[in-house]
Amino acid sequence: MATPTPVAARGLAATAVAVPSRLFHAFVSHPTVLFLVAFTAILFRPPDLQLYEIDRIAVIALTYFVVVRALVRRQSFRILGTVSLPLLGLVALALCRAVNQPYDAQNWSVLAAKWMVPFLFFHIAGQVFANQASLRKFEIFCWIALAYLSLIAVFFLLGWKSLILPRFILDESLGIHADRARGPFLQAVANGVALTLLALIALDSFRRRKLPKWLGTFFFILLPFAILATKTRAVWLSFALSISALAVVSNARRVRRASIAGLIVAAVGLSIAVAITQDDRGFSDRFAESSPVEFRMAMDRAGWELFQERPLFGWSAAEAQLALERTVEGFHEEVFYFHNTFVEVAVSYGCVGLGLYLWLLIDMLLLARQRFSFEMYSRAGGFLDAGFRSFWPMLLFVYTLNACFVVMNYQFVNGLVFALAGMLAAQDYRLKHGVNQSVALAQVSSWSFQQT
């Protein structure tokens, strides 16, 4: 076998160094793409699907390259700013609980989905989406996700299961709610909450006249049926109340008209859905079903009793299970799960955790305040302009209302809400400290990473 010449050897060595260097430069230079790729991995990797933890790998890679980029550009993450402090406290509490039971995989999974992903996405989104070009990409990503989830839900409602992709959505051995439109989350509630949040974002795009007419018509027709297909009463309630509130309180005439029309379409869609599913009584049964409500009330009462026994720091997961087996009467379950985020936080972390969680929600709600000039955003009609602040309380209302009926362990939903919160908090910081947007854009466009 011929040995390579010195010139060829130097060429191979240069290539071996240059290719990784260019890849590294590309990853550091395009954090928006990395963020959306990580978000996509979270969307298509539900917790019950063994896919080599691709979502964890994507989030870790995103965090690493964003931190490197921030160090090169000498940026600060402002960890102790608005929302950060209570969220950091909850991460610390959950981490201590997971360390005490290091071999319980579920504790680590909950830590990641419920606290770490929100913490990372809140701070990373504020760094990555710092101009209208990047915000526009995020907005388009939300449209694509909404279109996909709506189509999958409607296909399920109509029984066109051959069109549902990926195929694991139809696997009854994975997740729960196999009889409902659950999407890639494998849980109907997660699907419904994601649909509602993304619908509000699309409605804001419609307000700013940025949503293409054909896409707006598509959402207008399909979305009410997609919401109904989840067959989840909490999702129906949050969707109806948030859209009704916008129909009454919104300052934009386009939003009021679209909201009223959407409610009418939803009512008509419900009538049609009940008519076409009259044989299996899927929708009527969901209205009449009372056993889940009774079970949840029993769990809430048991949770309140456990909270009173250990009000300061709460119970470990194993201890709580044993206590629930003794406390909950009339129901025999292999594993008892709470169906209320507030109760679950109070039982798991006591007054300390519940106080931090309420502090977190209040801080997030206060992001709706318009304390500074938003002319530079409003003039361009871009995403997260001043008008979006009136939508933000509705987004939080949908999130919080559903948290009263389920435990918010949904990575995609948490990532979406806290990413938006991080963008709003970063926007406030830049405006408060007089950061000139045009200068910031020039710095972003002219910045280049020094290759080795």
N, C-alpha and C positions, 0 to 999 in steps of 0.2 A: 504494500500500500504506500503510495507516494505521500511524502510529507509536504505540507503546505510551504510555499515560499515565504520568506520574511515579509514581503509586501502583502501577500494574501492573509498571513497571520495577523498583521497589524490591521487590515481591513475588517477581519472577523472580530477582533478585539474592540475596534471602534464601534462596530455595529452592536455588539453585545452591551456596550456602555450607552450608546445613543438611544436605542429603542426603549429601554426602561426609563431613561431620563426624559424622553419625549412623552411617554405615557404618564409619568409622574407629573410633568408640566401640564399635560392636558387635564388630568384629574384636579389639580390645584386651580387651574385657570377656569374651569367650568363647574363651579359648585352647584349651580342651578340644576344642571342636568343630573348630577349625582343625587341631589335631593329628590328629584322626581323619580329617578330610578329606584331609590330606597323606598319611596312612598308606594311605588308600583309593587315592589317585592312584598311590602306589608299587606297590600290589597289582596294579593293572590297567594298568600301563605297563611292560612288559618291555623290556629294552634293545634288542631287535631290531625294536620297533614304533616307527615314526616318528609321534609324536603331539605334536609341537611342544614336546617337553621339559616336558610338563605336571607331571611329578613334581618336576623341578628348580624350576619356578615355585612350586609348592605349598610345598616345603621352604623356599625363600627367603622367601616371604610369612610362613610360620609363624615363622621365625627373627626376622624384622623385628618383627612385632607382639608376640612374647614379649619381645624385648629392650626395646621401648618400654614394655611393661607393667612390666617389672622396674625400669626407670629411674624410672617414675612412682611405683612403690611402694618404691623404694630397696632392692631386693633384690640379693643377691650370688649369682653363679653358681658360685663356689668352683671355678674352673678347675683349680687345683692340688691338688684333693682326691683321695680314693681313686678309682682307675681313670683319672682324668683325665690324670695326668702321663704314663704310658706311652702312652696313646691319643694325646695331643697330640704325643709324640715320633714316633709312627708317621705321623701326619698330616703332620708336618714333613718326614720322610724321603720320603714319597710325593709331597709337593708339590715338593720339590727335584728329584725324578726327573722329574716332569711338566713343570717349567719348563725342564729341559734338553732336552726334546723337545716343544716347545709345539704343534707341528702334528700330533702323534699323538693323535687323538681317543680312542683306546682307553685311553691312560694317564689322561686326565681322567675318563673314565667309571669306570675302576677306582678312582681316587682318591675319587670321589663315593660309589660303592656300598660300597666296602670300608672306608673310613676316615672320610670327612666325614659321611655319614649316621649312622653309629654315634656319632661325637663329638657331633654336634648333638642327636640324639635322647636320648643319655644325659643331657645337661645340661638340655635343654628339658623332658623328661619329669619330671625332679626338681622343676622349677618349676611345671609345669602340674598334675600329679596330686598335689596336696598335701592332699587330704581324701577322705573316703570317698565323697562324691557323685561326684567326678571319677573316682576309681578304679573305681567301679561302672560308669560309662560305658565305661571301657576294657575291663573284664571282659566286658560285653555285646558290645562290638565283637569281641572274641576269639571269643565264641560264634557270632556271625553269620559271621565269616570261616571258622571251622571247619565250620559247616554248609554254607556255599557250596562250599568246597573238597572236602568229602566227597561232596556230591551230584555235582559235576562229575566227580570221579574214578570214582564208581560208574556214572554214565551212560556214561562212556568204556569201562569194563569190560564193560558189558552191550551196548555197541554202539548206544546211544540217542543218536547224535550230533546229532540235530535239537534236543535239549534243552540242548546245551552252548552257553553264552553267556559271554563274547562270542565271535563266530565266528572271530576270529583264532587261537584256541587250536587249531583244526583245520587251519590253514594250514601245510602241510609245508615251505614255503619259509622260514618263520620259525623261529628257534631250533633246538633239537635234540630228540631223543626223541619224534618224532611218533607212534611206535608205542606210547607209554606214556601213562599219565595224568599229564600235565605241568601242567595247570591254566593260569592266566594267566601263570605265570612262564616258560612255554615250555621248562622244564627239569624233568625228573622228579625229580631230586635235591632241587631247591629246593622243589618241591611236597611231597615226602615229609617233608623236615625241618620245613617249616611245619606240616604236618598233625600231626606228632609233638609239636612244641612246644605247639601250640594244644590238643592232646588232654590234655597234662599240666596245662595251665591249667584246662581243663574238669574234670579229675579233682579238682583242688584245690577247685573250686567245689562239686563233689559232696561232698567231705569236709565242707565248711562248711554243707551243706544249702541252698545258694543256687541250685543248678542245678534248674530245673523238672523234674519227673519225666518228662514227655513228651519234653523235650529230651534228658535223660539217656538215655532208652531209644533215642531216635533215634541219638545218638552211639554207644551201645553196639552197636547192630546194624550201622550203616553204616561206622564208622571202620575196623574191621579189614579190610574189603573195599577201602576207599579206600587204605589203606596197601599192600595187596597189589597194587592196580592200578598203582602206580608202577613195579613190576617192577625195583626197585633194591635190590640186596643190602645195601648200607650202611644204607639206610633201614630195611629189615626187621630188620637186626641191632640197630640202635640202639633201635628201637621195642620189640623183644622183650626186650633187656637192661634197658632203663629200667623197663618195666612189671614184669619179673621182680624187679628190685631193690626196687621199691616193695611188691611182694607179700610180700617177706621182711622188709624193714627198717622199713617204715612203722609208726608208733605208732597210726595210726587204723585201727580194724577195718573201717570202710567202704571205705577205700582198699585194704586187703589183699584183701578179698572182690571188689571191683570189678576189681582187677588180675588176680586168678586167673581170674575169669570172662572177662575180656577176652582173656587168653591162650588160653583154651579156644575162644572164638569165632573168634579168629584162626587157630587150628589147623584148626578145622572149615571156616572160610572158604577156607583154602589148599587143602584137599582138594576142596572144591566147585569152586574156580576152576580147579584143574588138570583136573578132570573135564570142565567145560564148555568148556575151551579145548584139549582133547586133540588136536583136528585141527591147530591151528596151533602147538602145543607151545610157546606163549609162556612159560609159567612154568617148565616143565622145561628149556627152553633157557637161561633165565636162570641156573638152578642149575648147568648143565653148561658154560656159556660160559667159556672160559679166556683168550681173546686179550686182552680188556681188562686182565685182571690182569697178564699178561706185559708188555703195553705200559706199564702204570703202574710195574711193578718196574724196567723199563728206564729210564723217566724218572726214577725216584727215584735209581737208580745214577748216571745222568748228572748229576742235580742235586747229588749229593754230591761228584762230581768237580769241578763248577763252583764249588761252595762252598769246596772246598779250595784252588782256584786264587786266589780272591779272597775271603778269609774275613772281611775287615773291613767293607766297605761294599757288596759284591756287584756285580752286573752290571746294565747298562741292559737294557731289553727287546730292543732291536735286537741288542746284542752277545750276549745270551743265546740268541737265535734262531740266530745264526750258529754259536755254540759247540755248541748242541744238534744242529744238522745234522751237525757233525763227530763228535759223541760218541755219539749214539744209533745203534745198529747193528741192522739187521734190520727197521726200520720206515721207511717213506717217507711223510711227511706234509707237506702244504703249510705248515702252521704247527704247531709243537710247543707243547703246553700241559701244564703240570704238573697233577697230580691229587692234590696234597697241599698244604694251606695252609702247613704248617710248612716244607716243602721250598721252596715258592715264595717265602716270606718270607726264608728263609735265602739263596737265590740272588739275590733282588732287592735285599736290604738288608744282607746279611752278618750277622756276629755282633751288630752293634748292633741291627738290626731284629729278629732272632730273640730276643735278650734282652728287648727291649721287649715283644714279643708274649707271651713266657712270663710276664713280669712282669704284663702285662695280665690274662691268664687266672688267675693266682694271686690278684690283687687281686679279680677278680670272684668267684672261689670263696670268698674270705674274707667276702663279703657274707652268706654263710649263717650266720655267727656271730650268736648272740643275746647281745650284751653288755649290753643295756639292758632296761628294763622295757617289755614290749609289751602290758600289760594294756589300755590304751586301745583297741588294735586288736583284741585277742582277745575282749574283752568284747562288741564289736559283731559279731564274726564276719565282719568285712569282708575285702575283698581285701588281700593282702599282710599278713595277720596272722602271728603267730609260727609257726603250722603251715606256712605257705608256705615258710619257710626250709628245711624238709626236702625240698621239691620243687625248690628252686633248684639244688642239685648235680646233680639228674637232668636239668634243662634244660640246664645247662652240659655234662653228659656227652654228651647227644644232639648238641649243637652241636660239641663238640670231636671226638667220634668221627667224625662225618661230615666234619669238616675234615681228617681223615687220609686221606680218599678223594677229596675235591674241594677246589677253591679257593673259599673262602667269599666270592664276589663278589655274593651275593644280597642286594639292598637290603632286601627285606621281612623276611627272616630276621634280618639284622644289625640292622635297626631294631627288631624285636620284642625280641631278646635284650638289646640295649643300653638300650632304653627301660625294660625291667623292672629292669635293673641300676641305672639312674639313679633309679628310684623307690625301690629299696631303700637306695641310698646316701643319698638325701635324707631318707628316714625315719630312718636311723641318725643323721644330722646333727641333725635336729630333736629326737630323743630324747636324744642326747648333750648337747646344749646347753640342755635343759630347756624347749623350746618347748612351751607348753600348747596342745594340739590344739583345745580349745574356744575359746580366745582367737583362734587362727589362723583357725578357721572363722568367727568373728564378724567378724574383719577382712576376710575374703574377701567375706562376704555384704554388708557395709556399704560396701565400697570402691566408688567411682564415679569415672570419668574425667572431669576437667573439660573440658567442650566449649568450643571457641572460638566 
